[in-house]
């Protein structure tokens, strides 16, 4: 079991919280990127049949991908900052 589960709320440091938050942001960001990939693939698939819907899907997939990318990047930066403060 991770050590943070066994600690009480008073024993958890700000660095541990920042590290945990960074890991959470990375996981959520990667999940959103994983959702964006099928949307973009489906957009390419349906481009010839329904162009208006494909343009909307392209915009949605791009926005999802950007949100996921920046969430992952922010989480990675938080995680690295927490690791450097812990050292």
PDB file of N, CA, C and O in Angstrom:
ATOM      1  N   UNK A   1       0.838  -1.178   0.000  1.00  0.00           N
ATOM      2  CA  UNK A   1       0.000   0.000   0.000  1.00  0.00           C
ATOM      3  C   UNK A   1       0.882   1.239   0.000  1.00  0.00           C
ATOM      4  O   UNK A   1       1.942   1.262   0.625  1.00  0.00           O
ATOM      5  N   UNK A   2       0.436   2.257  -0.701  1.00  0.00           N
ATOM      6  CA  UNK A   2       1.209   3.496  -0.677  1.00  0.00           C
ATOM      7  C   UNK A   2       1.261   4.083   0.726  1.00  0.00           C
ATOM      8  O   UNK A   2       0.344   3.911   1.529  1.00  0.00           O
ATOM      9  N   UNK A   3       2.338   4.767   0.992  1.00  0.00           N
ATOM     10  CA  UNK A   3       2.538   5.320   2.323  1.00  0.00           C
ATOM     11  C   UNK A   3       1.565   6.425   2.665  1.00  0.00           C
ATOM     12  O   UNK A   3       1.291   6.639   3.846  1.00  0.00           O
ATOM     13  N   UNK A   4       1.031   7.135   1.690  1.00  0.00           N
ATOM     14  CA  UNK A   4       0.136   8.240   1.997  1.00  0.00           C
ATOM     15  C   UNK A   4      -1.212   7.771   2.519  1.00  0.00           C
ATOM     16  O   UNK A   4      -1.896   8.531   3.204  1.00  0.00           O
ATOM     17  N   UNK A   5      -1.613   6.543   2.215  1.00  0.00           N
ATOM     18  CA  UNK A   5      -2.888   6.036   2.704  1.00  0.00           C
ATOM     19  C   UNK A   5      -2.818   5.813   4.209  1.00  0.00           C
ATOM     20  O   UNK A   5      -3.806   6.022   4.913  1.00  0.00           O
ATOM     21  N   UNK A   6      -1.683   5.400   4.697  1.00  0.00           N
ATOM     22  CA  UNK A   6      -1.546   5.083   6.109  1.00  0.00           C
ATOM     23  C   UNK A   6      -1.337   6.319   6.969  1.00  0.00           C
ATOM     24  O   UNK A   6      -1.436   6.226   8.193  1.00  0.00           O
ATOM     25  N   UNK A   7      -1.055   7.463   6.380  1.00  0.00           N
ATOM     26  CA  UNK A   7      -0.803   8.678   7.140  1.00  0.00           C
ATOM     27  C   UNK A   7      -2.113   9.390   7.452  1.00  0.00           C
ATOM     28  O   UNK A   7      -3.097   9.270   6.723  1.00  0.00           O
ATOM     29  N   UNK A   8      -2.101  10.125   8.541  1.00  0.00           N
ATOM     30  CA  UNK A   8      -3.253  10.959   8.849  1.00  0.00           C
ATOM     31  C   UNK A   8      -3.145  12.258   8.069  1.00  0.00           C
ATOM     32  O   UNK A   8      -2.113  12.528   7.454  1.00  0.00           O
ATOM     33  N   UNK A   9      -4.175  13.047   8.087  1.00  0.00           N
ATOM     34  CA  UNK A   9      -4.210  14.290   7.309  1.00  0.00           C
ATOM     35  C   UNK A   9      -3.125  15.264   7.770  1.00  0.00           C
ATOM     36  O   UNK A   9      -2.621  16.040   6.958  1.00  0.00           O
ATOM     37  N   UNK A  10      -2.760  15.245   9.030  1.00  0.00           N
ATOM     38  CA  UNK A  10      -1.752  16.167   9.540  1.00  0.00           C
ATOM     39  C   UNK A  10      -0.345  15.790   9.091  1.00  0.00           C
ATOM     40  O   UNK A  10       0.532  16.652   9.042  1.00  0.00           O
ATOM     41  N   UNK A  11      -0.112  14.539   8.768  1.00  0.00           N
ATOM     42  CA  UNK A  11       1.218  14.064   8.422  1.00  0.00           C
ATOM     43  C   UNK A  11       1.547  14.224   6.941  1.00  0.00           C
ATOM     44  O   UNK A  11       2.711  14.092   6.563  1.00  0.00           O
ATOM     45  N   UNK A  12       0.562  14.505   6.095  1.00  0.00           N
ATOM     46  CA  UNK A  12       0.800  14.628   4.659  1.00  0.00           C
ATOM     47  C   UNK A  12       1.348  16.020   4.377  1.00  0.00           C
ATOM     48  O   UNK A  12       0.735  17.019   4.752  1.00  0.00           O
ATOM     49  N   UNK A  13       2.493  16.086   3.723  1.00  0.00           N
ATOM     50  CA  UNK A  13       3.130  17.366   3.442  1.00  0.00           C
ATOM     51  C   UNK A  13       2.594  17.971   2.145  1.00  0.00           C
ATOM     52  O   UNK A  13       1.932  17.302   1.352  1.00  0.00           O
ATOM     53  N   UNK A  14       2.899  19.244   1.955  1.00  0.00           N
ATOM     54  CA  UNK A  14       2.472  19.935   0.736  1.00  0.00           C
ATOM     55  C   UNK A  14       3.146  19.333  -0.494  1.00  0.00           C
ATOM     56  O   UNK A  14       2.554  19.294  -1.572  1.00  0.00           O
ATOM     57  N   UNK A  15       4.383  18.863  -0.332  1.00  0.00           N
ATOM     58  CA  UNK A  15       5.094  18.260  -1.461  1.00  0.00           C
ATOM     59  C   UNK A  15       4.419  16.966  -1.891  1.00  0.00           C
ATOM     60  O   UNK A  15       4.282  16.696  -3.084  1.00  0.00           O
ATOM     61  N   UNK A  16       3.997  16.162  -0.911  1.00  0.00           N
ATOM     62  CA  UNK A  16       3.293  14.921  -1.251  1.00  0.00           C
ATOM     63  C   UNK A  16       1.969  15.218  -1.941  1.00  0.00           C
ATOM     64  O   UNK A  16       1.576  14.509  -2.867  1.00  0.00           O
ATOM     65  N   UNK A  17       1.279  16.263  -1.495  1.00  0.00           N
ATOM     66  CA  UNK A  17       0.016  16.641  -2.128  1.00  0.00           C
ATOM     67  C   UNK A  17       0.256  17.111  -3.566  1.00  0.00           C
ATOM     68  O   UNK A  17      -0.521  16.786  -4.463  1.00  0.00           O
ATOM     69  N   UNK A  18       1.333  17.876  -3.785  1.00  0.00           N
ATOM     70  CA  UNK A  18       1.650  18.363  -5.122  1.00  0.00           C
ATOM     71  C   UNK A  18       2.001  17.194  -6.036  1.00  0.00           C
ATOM     72  O   UNK A  18       1.612  17.177  -7.204  1.00  0.00           O
ATOM     73  N   UNK A  19       2.731  16.224  -5.511  1.00  0.00           N
ATOM     74  CA  UNK A  19       3.092  15.046  -6.299  1.00  0.00           C
ATOM     75  C   UNK A  19       1.839  14.250  -6.672  1.00  0.00           C
ATOM     76  O   UNK A  19       1.693  13.797  -7.807  1.00  0.00           O
ATOM     77  N   UNK A  20       0.942  14.088  -5.703  1.00  0.00           N
ATOM     78  CA  UNK A  20      -0.303  13.369  -5.962  1.00  0.00           C
ATOM     79  C   UNK A  20      -1.168  14.101  -6.984  1.00  0.00           C
ATOM     80  O   UNK A  20      -1.751  13.476  -7.870  1.00  0.00           O
ATOM     81  N   UNK A  21      -1.250  15.425  -6.860  1.00  0.00           N
ATOM     82  CA  UNK A  21      -2.028  16.206  -7.815  1.00  0.00           C
ATOM     83  C   UNK A  21      -1.431  16.118  -9.216  1.00  0.00           C
ATOM     84  O   UNK A  21      -2.165  16.040 -10.201  1.00  0.00           O
ATOM     85  N   UNK A  22      -0.108  16.130  -9.307  1.00  0.00           N
ATOM     86  CA  UNK A  22       0.544  15.987 -10.603  1.00  0.00           C
ATOM     87  C   UNK A  22       0.230  14.648 -11.248  1.00  0.00           C
ATOM     88  O   UNK A  22      -0.038  14.578 -12.447  1.00  0.00           O
ATOM     89  N   UNK A  23       0.263  13.600 -10.460  1.00  0.00           N
ATOM     90  CA  UNK A  23      -0.076  12.275 -10.987  1.00  0.00           C
ATOM     91  C   UNK A  23      -1.526  12.230 -11.460  1.00  0.00           C
ATOM     92  O   UNK A  23      -1.833  11.613 -12.480  1.00  0.00           O
ATOM     93  N   UNK A  24      -2.412  12.884 -10.716  1.00  0.00           N
ATOM     94  CA  UNK A  24      -3.823  12.904 -11.097  1.00  0.00           C
ATOM     95  C   UNK A  24      -4.027  13.664 -12.401  1.00  0.00           C
ATOM     96  O   UNK A  24      -4.746  13.200 -13.285  1.00  0.00           O
ATOM     97  N   UNK A  25      -3.393  14.836 -12.524  1.00  0.00           N
ATOM     98  CA  UNK A  25      -3.497  15.607 -13.763  1.00  0.00           C
ATOM     99  C   UNK A  25      -2.967  14.811 -14.951  1.00  0.00           C
ATOM    100  O   UNK A  25      -3.559  14.846 -16.029  1.00  0.00           O
ATOM    101  N   UNK A  26      -1.864  14.099 -14.767  1.00  0.00           N
ATOM    102  CA  UNK A  26      -1.317  13.306 -15.865  1.00  0.00           C
ATOM    103  C   UNK A  26      -2.278  12.199 -16.265  1.00  0.00           C
ATOM    104  O   UNK A  26      -2.481  11.955 -17.454  1.00  0.00           O
ATOM    105  N   UNK A  27      -2.870  11.527 -15.286  1.00  0.00           N
ATOM    106  CA  UNK A  27      -3.795  10.428 -15.596  1.00  0.00           C
ATOM    107  C   UNK A  27      -5.038  10.934 -16.316  1.00  0.00           C
ATOM    108  O   UNK A  27      -5.471  10.340 -17.303  1.00  0.00           O
ATOM    109  N   UNK A  28      -5.609  12.021 -15.829  1.00  0.00           N
ATOM    110  CA  UNK A  28      -6.812  12.567 -16.461  1.00  0.00           C
ATOM    111  C   UNK A  28      -6.482  13.097 -17.861  1.00  0.00           C
ATOM    112  O   UNK A  28      -7.259  12.909 -18.797  1.00  0.00           O
ATOM    113  N   UNK A  29      -5.330  13.758 -18.000  1.00  0.00           N
ATOM    114  CA  UNK A  29      -4.922  14.276 -19.295  1.00  0.00           C
ATOM    115  C   UNK A  29      -4.732  13.169 -20.317  1.00  0.00           C
ATOM    116  O   UNK A  29      -5.173  13.290 -21.460  1.00  0.00           O
ATOM    117  N   UNK A  30      -4.079  12.096 -19.912  1.00  0.00           N
ATOM    118  CA  UNK A  30      -3.886  10.968 -20.837  1.00  0.00           C
ATOM    119  C   UNK A  30      -5.209  10.311 -21.202  1.00  0.00           C
ATOM    120  O   UNK A  30      -5.392   9.858 -22.332  1.00  0.00           O
ATOM    121  N   UNK A  31      -6.126  10.260 -20.249  1.00  0.00           N
ATOM    122  CA  UNK A  31      -7.447   9.704 -20.536  1.00  0.00           C
ATOM    123  C   UNK A  31      -8.170  10.556 -21.575  1.00  0.00           C
ATOM    124  O   UNK A  31      -8.788  10.021 -22.495  1.00  0.00           O
ATOM    125  N   UNK A  32      -8.097  11.875 -21.431  1.00  0.00           N
ATOM    126  CA  UNK A  32      -8.764  12.758 -22.389  1.00  0.00           C
ATOM    127  C   UNK A  32      -8.110  12.656 -23.762  1.00  0.00           C
ATOM    128  O   UNK A  32      -8.802  12.690 -24.780  1.00  0.00           O
ATOM    129  N   UNK A  33      -6.796  12.532 -23.803  1.00  0.00           N
ATOM    130  CA  UNK A  33      -6.119  12.334 -25.097  1.00  0.00           C
ATOM    131  C   UNK A  33      -6.575  11.013 -25.721  1.00  0.00           C
ATOM    132  O   UNK A  33      -6.782  10.927 -26.931  1.00  0.00           O
ATOM    133  N   UNK A  34      -6.728   9.989 -24.882  1.00  0.00           N
ATOM    134  CA  UNK A  34      -7.195   8.700 -25.390  1.00  0.00           C
ATOM    135  C   UNK A  34      -8.616   8.800 -25.940  1.00  0.00           C
ATOM    136  O   UNK A  34      -8.976   8.056 -26.851  1.00  0.00           O
ATOM    137  N   UNK A  35      -9.426   9.708 -25.400  1.00  0.00           N
ATOM    138  CA  UNK A  35     -10.764   9.927 -25.951  1.00  0.00           C
ATOM    139  C   UNK A  35     -10.714  10.723 -27.249  1.00  0.00           C
ATOM    140  O   UNK A  35     -11.555  10.529 -28.128  1.00  0.00           O
ATOM    141  N   UNK A  36      -9.747  11.605 -27.375  1.00  0.00           N
ATOM    142  CA  UNK A  36      -9.654  12.451 -28.567  1.00  0.00           C
ATOM    143  C   UNK A  36      -9.212  11.661 -29.793  1.00  0.00           C
ATOM    144  O   UNK A  36      -9.614  11.981 -30.911  1.00  0.00           O
ATOM    145  N   UNK A  37      -8.400  10.647 -29.600  1.00  0.00           N
ATOM    146  CA  UNK A  37      -7.864   9.887 -30.736  1.00  0.00           C
ATOM    147  C   UNK A  37      -8.970   9.216 -31.559  1.00  0.00           C
ATOM    148  O   UNK A  37      -8.968   9.356 -32.782  1.00  0.00           O
ATOM    149  N   UNK A  38      -9.918   8.492 -30.939  1.00  0.00           N
ATOM    150  CA  UNK A  38     -10.992   7.904 -31.764  1.00  0.00           C
ATOM    151  C   UNK A  38     -11.884   8.950 -32.424  1.00  0.00           C
ATOM    152  O   UNK A  38     -12.404   8.721 -33.516  1.00  0.00           O
ATOM    153  N   UNK A  39     -12.065  10.100 -31.766  1.00  0.00           N
ATOM    154  CA  UNK A  39     -12.877  11.156 -32.378  1.00  0.00           C
ATOM    155  C   UNK A  39     -12.200  11.644 -33.655  1.00  0.00           C
ATOM    156  O   UNK A  39     -12.861  11.826 -34.678  1.00  0.00           O
ATOM    157  N   UNK A  40     -10.897  11.855 -33.603  1.00  0.00           N
ATOM    158  CA  UNK A  40     -10.175  12.322 -34.789  1.00  0.00           C
ATOM    159  C   UNK A  40     -10.124  11.254 -35.880  1.00  0.00           C
ATOM    160  O   UNK A  40     -10.226  11.575 -37.064  1.00  0.00           O
ATOM    161  N   UNK A  41      -9.968  10.000 -35.496  1.00  0.00           N
ATOM    162  CA  UNK A  41      -9.975   8.912 -36.485  1.00  0.00           C
ATOM    163  C   UNK A  41     -11.351   8.809 -37.144  1.00  0.00           C
ATOM    164  O   UNK A  41     -11.448   8.631 -38.358  1.00  0.00           O
ATOM    165  N   UNK A  42     -12.408   8.920 -36.348  1.00  0.00           N
ATOM    166  CA  UNK A  42     -13.760   8.889 -36.901  1.00  0.00           C
ATOM    167  C   UNK A  42     -14.039  10.064 -37.817  1.00  0.00           C
ATOM    168  O   UNK A  42     -14.791   9.944 -38.784  1.00  0.00           O
ATOM    169  N   UNK A  43     -13.431  11.200 -37.510  1.00  0.00           N
ATOM    170  CA  UNK A  43     -13.585  12.367 -38.368  1.00  0.00           C
ATOM    171  C   UNK A  43     -12.998  12.104 -39.747  1.00  0.00           C
ATOM    172  O   UNK A  43     -13.615  12.424 -40.763  1.00  0.00           O
ATOM    173  N   UNK A  44     -11.821  11.529 -39.779  1.00  0.00           N
ATOM    174  CA  UNK A  44     -11.197  11.218 -41.064  1.00  0.00           C
ATOM    175  C   UNK A  44     -12.005  10.180 -41.838  1.00  0.00           C
ATOM    176  O   UNK A  44     -12.083  10.233 -43.065  1.00  0.00           O
ATOM    177  N   UNK A  45     -12.595   9.251 -41.123  1.00  0.00           N
ATOM    178  CA  UNK A  45     -13.375   8.199 -41.748  1.00  0.00           C
ATOM    179  C   UNK A  45     -14.634   8.772 -42.419  1.00  0.00           C
ATOM    180  O   UNK A  45     -14.993   8.359 -43.522  1.00  0.00           O
ATOM    181  N   UNK A  46     -15.302   9.723 -41.750  1.00  0.00           N
ATOM    182  CA  UNK A  46     -16.588  10.237 -42.243  1.00  0.00           C
ATOM    183  C   UNK A  46     -16.443  11.529 -43.039  1.00  0.00           C
ATOM    184  O   UNK A  46     -17.447  12.184 -43.317  1.00  0.00           O
ATOM    185  N   UNK A  47     -15.242  11.911 -43.408  1.00  0.00           N
ATOM    186  CA  UNK A  47     -15.030  13.201 -44.063  1.00  0.00           C
ATOM    187  C   UNK A  47     -15.792  13.323 -45.387  1.00  0.00           C
ATOM    188  O   UNK A  47     -16.355  14.381 -45.667  1.00  0.00           O
ATOM    189  N   UNK A  48     -15.822  12.286 -46.190  1.00  0.00           N
ATOM    190  CA  UNK A  48     -16.468  12.363 -47.507  1.00  0.00           C
ATOM    191  C   UNK A  48     -17.989  12.325 -47.419  1.00  0.00           C
ATOM    192  O   UNK A  48     -18.670  12.969 -48.217  1.00  0.00           O
ATOM    193  N   UNK A  49     -18.526  11.580 -46.462  1.00  0.00           N
ATOM    194  CA  UNK A  49     -19.978  11.401 -46.401  1.00  0.00           C
ATOM    195  C   UNK A  49     -20.701  12.611 -45.812  1.00  0.00           C
ATOM    196  O   UNK A  49     -21.643  13.132 -46.409  1.00  0.00           O
ATOM    197  N   UNK A  50     -20.254  13.048 -44.648  1.00  0.00           N
ATOM    198  CA  UNK A  50     -20.925  14.151 -43.944  1.00  0.00           C
ATOM    199  C   UNK A  50     -19.892  15.196 -43.556  1.00  0.00           C
ATOM    200  O   UNK A  50     -19.350  15.167 -42.451  1.00  0.00           O
ATOM    201  N   UNK A  51     -19.628  16.094 -44.449  1.00  0.00           N
ATOM    202  CA  UNK A  51     -18.538  17.057 -44.253  1.00  0.00           C
ATOM    203  C   UNK A  51     -18.824  18.020 -43.092  1.00  0.00           C
ATOM    204  O   UNK A  51     -17.915  18.320 -42.319  1.00  0.00           O
ATOM    205  N   UNK A  52     -20.060  18.509 -42.951  1.00  0.00           N
ATOM    206  CA  UNK A  52     -20.367  19.450 -41.868  1.00  0.00           C
ATOM    207  C   UNK A  52     -20.181  18.801 -40.502  1.00  0.00           C
ATOM    208  O   UNK A  52     -19.613  19.408 -39.594  1.00  0.00           O
ATOM    209  N   UNK A  53     -20.653  17.584 -40.357  1.00  0.00           N
ATOM    210  CA  UNK A  53     -20.480  16.877 -39.090  1.00  0.00           C
ATOM    211  C   UNK A  53     -19.006  16.565 -38.843  1.00  0.00           C
ATOM    212  O   UNK A  53     -18.547  16.590 -37.701  1.00  0.00           O
ATOM    213  N   UNK A  54     -18.275  16.274 -39.900  1.00  0.00           N
ATOM    214  CA  UNK A  54     -16.848  15.976 -39.750  1.00  0.00           C
ATOM    215  C   UNK A  54     -16.074  17.208 -39.294  1.00  0.00           C
ATOM    216  O   UNK A  54     -15.124  17.088 -38.520  1.00  0.00           O
ATOM    217  N   UNK A  55     -16.465  18.383 -39.760  1.00  0.00           N
ATOM    218  CA  UNK A  55     -15.787  19.608 -39.327  1.00  0.00           C
ATOM    219  C   UNK A  55     -16.036  19.859 -37.845  1.00  0.00           C
ATOM    220  O   UNK A  55     -15.120  20.244 -37.118  1.00  0.00           O
ATOM    221  N   UNK A  56     -17.260  19.647 -37.397  1.00  0.00           N
ATOM    222  CA  UNK A  56     -17.569  19.795 -35.969  1.00  0.00           C
ATOM    223  C   UNK A  56     -16.785  18.776 -35.152  1.00  0.00           C
ATOM    224  O   UNK A  56     -16.224  19.113 -34.110  1.00  0.00           O
ATOM    225  N   UNK A  57     -16.744  17.536 -35.619  1.00  0.00           N
ATOM    226  CA  UNK A  57     -15.996  16.500 -34.906  1.00  0.00           C
ATOM    227  C   UNK A  57     -14.501  16.794 -34.883  1.00  0.00           C
ATOM    228  O   UNK A  57     -13.825  16.517 -33.892  1.00  0.00           O
ATOM    229  N   UNK A  58     -13.988  17.351 -35.971  1.00  0.00           N
ATOM    230  CA  UNK A  58     -12.578  17.729 -36.009  1.00  0.00           C
ATOM    231  C   UNK A  58     -12.283  18.793 -34.960  1.00  0.00           C
ATOM    232  O   UNK A  58     -11.270  18.715 -34.266  1.00  0.00           O
ATOM    233  N   UNK A  59     -13.149  19.772 -34.840  1.00  0.00           N
ATOM    234  CA  UNK A  59     -12.979  20.796 -33.814  1.00  0.00           C
ATOM    235  C   UNK A  59     -13.052  20.220 -32.417  1.00  0.00           C
ATOM    236  O   UNK A  59     -12.245  20.567 -31.555  1.00  0.00           O
ATOM    237  N   UNK A  60     -14.019  19.337 -32.186  1.00  0.00           N
ATOM    238  CA  UNK A  60     -14.168  18.716 -30.864  1.00  0.00           C
ATOM    239  C   UNK A  60     -12.974  17.832 -30.532  1.00  0.00           C
ATOM    240  O   UNK A  60     -12.470  17.870 -29.409  1.00  0.00           O
ATOM    241  N   UNK A  61     -12.521  17.047 -31.481  1.00  0.00           N
ATOM    242  CA  UNK A  61     -11.362  16.189 -31.245  1.00  0.00           C
ATOM    243  C   UNK A  61     -10.104  16.994 -30.976  1.00  0.00           C
ATOM    244  O   UNK A  61      -9.283  16.620 -30.139  1.00  0.00           O
ATOM    245  N   UNK A  62      -9.957  18.103 -31.691  1.00  0.00           N
ATOM    246  CA  UNK A  62      -8.789  18.956 -31.481  1.00  0.00           C
ATOM    247  C   UNK A  62      -8.821  19.596 -30.104  1.00  0.00           C
ATOM    248  O   UNK A  62      -7.806  19.642 -29.409  1.00  0.00           O
ATOM    249  N   UNK A  63      -9.989  20.090 -29.710  1.00  0.00           N
ATOM    250  CA  UNK A  63     -10.111  20.704 -28.382  1.00  0.00           C
ATOM    251  C   UNK A  63      -9.867  19.662 -27.292  1.00  0.00           C
ATOM    252  O   UNK A  63      -9.166  19.938 -26.318  1.00  0.00           O
ATOM    253  N   UNK A  64     -10.431  18.482 -27.445  1.00  0.00           N
ATOM    254  CA  UNK A  64     -10.181  17.419 -26.468  1.00  0.00           C
ATOM    255  C   UNK A  64      -8.697  17.079 -26.385  1.00  0.00           C
ATOM    256  O   UNK A  64      -8.144  16.923 -25.297  1.00  0.00           O
ATOM    257  N   UNK A  65      -8.067  16.966 -27.537  1.00  0.00           N
ATOM    258  CA  UNK A  65      -6.645  16.650 -27.555  1.00  0.00           C
ATOM    259  C   UNK A  65      -5.808  17.726 -26.889  1.00  0.00           C
ATOM    260  O   UNK A  65      -4.874  17.414 -26.150  1.00  0.00           O
ATOM    261  N   UNK A  66      -6.130  18.989 -27.140  1.00  0.00           N
ATOM    262  CA  UNK A  66      -5.374  20.078 -26.526  1.00  0.00           C
ATOM    263  C   UNK A  66      -5.576  20.125 -25.016  1.00  0.00           C
ATOM    264  O   UNK A  66      -4.621  20.330 -24.267  1.00  0.00           O
ATOM    265  N   UNK A  67      -6.822  19.937 -24.564  1.00  0.00           N
ATOM    266  CA  UNK A  67      -7.082  19.910 -23.124  1.00  0.00           C
ATOM    267  C   UNK A  67      -6.312  18.765 -22.476  1.00  0.00           C
ATOM    268  O   UNK A  67      -5.696  18.946 -21.426  1.00  0.00           O
ATOM    269  N   UNK A  68      -6.345  17.596 -23.093  1.00  0.00           N
ATOM    270  CA  UNK A  68      -5.624  16.448 -22.555  1.00  0.00           C
ATOM    271  C   UNK A  68      -4.121  16.661 -22.551  1.00  0.00           C
ATOM    272  O   UNK A  68      -3.440  16.320 -21.584  1.00  0.00           O
ATOM    273  N   UNK A  69      -3.607  17.225 -23.636  1.00  0.00           N
ATOM    274  CA  UNK A  69      -2.164  17.474 -23.720  1.00  0.00           C
ATOM    275  C   UNK A  69      -1.718  18.455 -22.643  1.00  0.00           C
ATOM    276  O   UNK A  69      -0.742  18.200 -21.937  1.00  0.00           O
ATOM    277  N   UNK A  70      -2.425  19.576 -22.514  1.00  0.00           N
ATOM    278  CA  UNK A  70      -2.016  20.571 -21.528  1.00  0.00           C
ATOM    279  C   UNK A  70      -2.248  20.096 -20.098  1.00  0.00           C
ATOM    280  O   UNK A  70      -1.497  20.475 -19.199  1.00  0.00           O
ATOM    281  N   UNK A  71      -3.273  19.273 -19.869  1.00  0.00           N
ATOM    282  CA  UNK A  71      -3.457  18.681 -18.545  1.00  0.00           C
ATOM    283  C   UNK A  71      -2.315  17.749 -18.182  1.00  0.00           C
ATOM    284  O   UNK A  71      -1.827  17.765 -17.052  1.00  0.00           O
ATOM    285  N   UNK A  72      -1.890  16.939 -19.142  1.00  0.00           N
ATOM    286  CA  UNK A  72      -0.763  16.036 -18.917  1.00  0.00           C
ATOM    287  C   UNK A  72       0.520  16.826 -18.694  1.00  0.00           C
ATOM    288  O   UNK A  72       1.308  16.496 -17.808  1.00  0.00           O
ATOM    289  N   UNK A  73       0.729  17.858 -19.487  1.00  0.00           N
ATOM    290  CA  UNK A  73       1.923  18.693 -19.349  1.00  0.00           C
ATOM    291  C   UNK A  73       1.954  19.389 -17.990  1.00  0.00           C
ATOM    292  O   UNK A  73       2.996  19.422 -17.336  1.00  0.00           O
ATOM    293  N   UNK A  74       0.816  19.946 -17.560  1.00  0.00           N
ATOM    294  CA  UNK A  74       0.746  20.615 -16.264  1.00  0.00           C
ATOM    295  C   UNK A  74       1.004  19.614 -15.128  1.00  0.00           C
ATOM    296  O   UNK A  74       1.719  19.927 -14.176  1.00  0.00           O
ATOM    297  N   UNK A  75       0.431  18.432 -15.228  1.00  0.00           N
ATOM    298  CA  UNK A  75       0.666  17.408 -14.214  1.00  0.00           C
ATOM    299  C   UNK A  75       2.116  16.974 -14.161  1.00  0.00           C
ATOM    300  O   UNK A  75       2.665  16.744 -13.083  1.00  0.00           O
ATOM    301  N   UNK A  76       2.737  16.863 -15.329  1.00  0.00           N
ATOM    302  CA  UNK A  76       4.146  16.482 -15.383  1.00  0.00           C
ATOM    303  C   UNK A  76       5.008  17.548 -14.718  1.00  0.00           C
ATOM    304  O   UNK A  76       5.940  17.225 -13.982  1.00  0.00           O
ATOM    305  N   UNK A  77       4.697  18.835 -14.978  1.00  0.00           N
ATOM    306  CA  UNK A  77       5.455  19.925 -14.360  1.00  0.00           C
ATOM    307  C   UNK A  77       5.258  19.930 -12.841  1.00  0.00           C
ATOM    308  O   UNK A  77       6.217  20.137 -12.098  1.00  0.00           O
ATOM    309  N   UNK A  78       4.035  19.707 -12.377  1.00  0.00           N
ATOM    310  CA  UNK A  78       3.782  19.635 -10.933  1.00  0.00           C
ATOM    311  C   UNK A  78       4.556  18.483 -10.299  1.00  0.00           C
ATOM    312  O   UNK A  78       5.162  18.635  -9.239  1.00  0.00           O
ATOM    313  N   UNK A  79       4.526  17.345 -10.955  1.00  0.00           N
ATOM    314  CA  UNK A  79       5.212  16.163 -10.436  1.00  0.00           C
ATOM    315  C   UNK A  79       6.716  16.410 -10.347  1.00  0.00           C
ATOM    316  O   UNK A  79       7.343  16.077  -9.341  1.00  0.00           O
ATOM    317  N   UNK A  80       7.298  16.995 -11.403  1.00  0.00           N
ATOM    318  CA  UNK A  80       8.728  17.278 -11.401  1.00  0.00           C
ATOM    319  C   UNK A  80       9.085  18.302 -10.312  1.00  0.00           C
ATOM    320  O   UNK A  80      10.107  18.160  -9.640  1.00  0.00           O
ATOM    321  N   UNK A  81       8.251  19.322 -10.140  1.00  0.00           N
ATOM    322  CA  UNK A  81       8.488  20.337  -9.116  1.00  0.00           C
ATOM    323  C   UNK A  81       8.429  19.704  -7.718  1.00  0.00           C
ATOM    324  O   UNK A  81       9.242  20.030  -6.852  1.00  0.00           O
ATOM    325  N   UNK A  82       7.478  18.813  -7.505  1.00  0.00           N
ATOM    326  CA  UNK A  82       7.368  18.148  -6.213  1.00  0.00           C
ATOM    327  C   UNK A  82       8.570  17.255  -5.948  1.00  0.00           C
ATOM    328  O   UNK A  82       9.076  17.206  -4.827  1.00  0.00           O
ATOM    329  N   UNK A  83       9.035  16.539  -6.990  1.00  0.00           N
ATOM    330  CA  UNK A  83      10.213  15.686  -6.813  1.00  0.00           C
ATOM    331  C   UNK A  83      11.445  16.509  -6.518  1.00  0.00           C
ATOM    332  O   UNK A  83      12.278  16.090  -5.715  1.00  0.00           O
ATOM    333  N   UNK A  84      11.590  17.680  -7.146  1.00  0.00           N
ATOM    334  CA  UNK A  84      12.779  18.504  -6.893  1.00  0.00           C
ATOM    335  C   UNK A  84      12.718  19.131  -5.503  1.00  0.00           C
ATOM    336  O   UNK A  84      13.762  19.342  -4.886  1.00  0.00           O
ATOM    337  N   UNK A  85      11.518  19.434  -4.993  1.00  0.00           N
ATOM    338  CA  UNK A  85      11.401  19.977  -3.641  1.00  0.00           C
ATOM    339  C   UNK A  85      11.650  18.900  -2.593  1.00  0.00           C
ATOM    340  O   UNK A  85      12.144  19.194  -1.504  1.00  0.00           O
ATOM    341  N   UNK A  86      11.316  17.672  -2.912  1.00  0.00           N
ATOM    342  CA  UNK A  86      11.512  16.577  -1.947  1.00  0.00           C
ATOM    343  C   UNK A  86      12.975  16.214  -1.788  1.00  0.00           C
ATOM    344  O   UNK A  86      13.378  15.696  -0.747  1.00  0.00           O
ATOM    345  N   UNK A  87      13.773  16.482  -2.810  1.00  0.00           N
ATOM    346  CA  UNK A  87      15.202  16.112  -2.765  1.00  0.00           C
ATOM    347  C   UNK A  87      16.009  17.064  -1.939  1.00  0.00           C
ATOM    348  O   UNK A  87      17.220  16.891  -1.803  1.00  0.00           O
TER     349      UNK A  87
END
